[in-house]
Amino acid sequence: MKVTIKRGRPETQLERRTSPRIVRGSDIETSRIEYPMGSSSVVTGRMSNLSSGGVQFSCQQEYAPDTLLQMSMTLPGWTRHHPGFIRVYENSIGRPFTAVGRVLRCDRTAEGFSVATKFVNVDPDDLQGLSKYLQKTCATAQDQN
């Protein structure tokens, strides 16, 4: 799987991103967090880019801004960077990264919708593992360029 680093905006525009961001075409499953629980259907999409602050993905579902989503992402190998990997997650190589995110924007595209989210609830150890995974992935991609 090829990983590329998304370059910042031209110097004339202010860059507000504070964490490493990678372009990643992996699967993501989302569902609205709403009452009654379990009443929302699962929507499958493809990630466009990922950082420790949020994820952007494309899907066929339109989401209103501020909608809360339960998200599950396929990130092969991310658990190797989890602080409790050997003790707790020995058998979790294929474990997805899960988080609750808030929709920042949802734009119509030719293929469906592009949805940008910000993580609002993530297990602290999972977030630490994701951050280390992203740092390692970014460093590896820069070394290959």
Steps between C-alpha positions, in 0.01 A plus 500: 500500500649836397492781754553862404522809713252773425694820441397823669326788329694766310694738723245774435234305691507436873564136594288410804590133523707409804543124460650277229248408232527211258305418187352159556251316278384253764148397593292679761162411647285770656166521671314790658487511876132550567217382721388227508848350489548253217234662282757649263626299204869445430642695205819382331744743343866562409736719698659790313737609774557439868662682790490461877240779502252357251431329172363597160317235301270453203171314513149494354336646814451870565561614859400833651771703678531417874363147448674255735632185331633172635791421266699181447809515275717231347865593573715188465778498759389798709472288816877433496535860619239468774659545847338181633547286188700212651297472820150570372483474124724206412231354278368826356708550186180550297322711764345814345560848639174633643401853599208735534520792262305820436425592139665830411382514141344281234552595136326348199740345248456320167525165684285583805612703801830606655468512879752669732486407868676591822557235766312589818529176696786251466652262753822674617715190437347457154573865421860459615534192279348684202734798551808275505370308197455827307845629599662174392300491173587863420869443575505190278324684214745792523798262494364343179468839325 
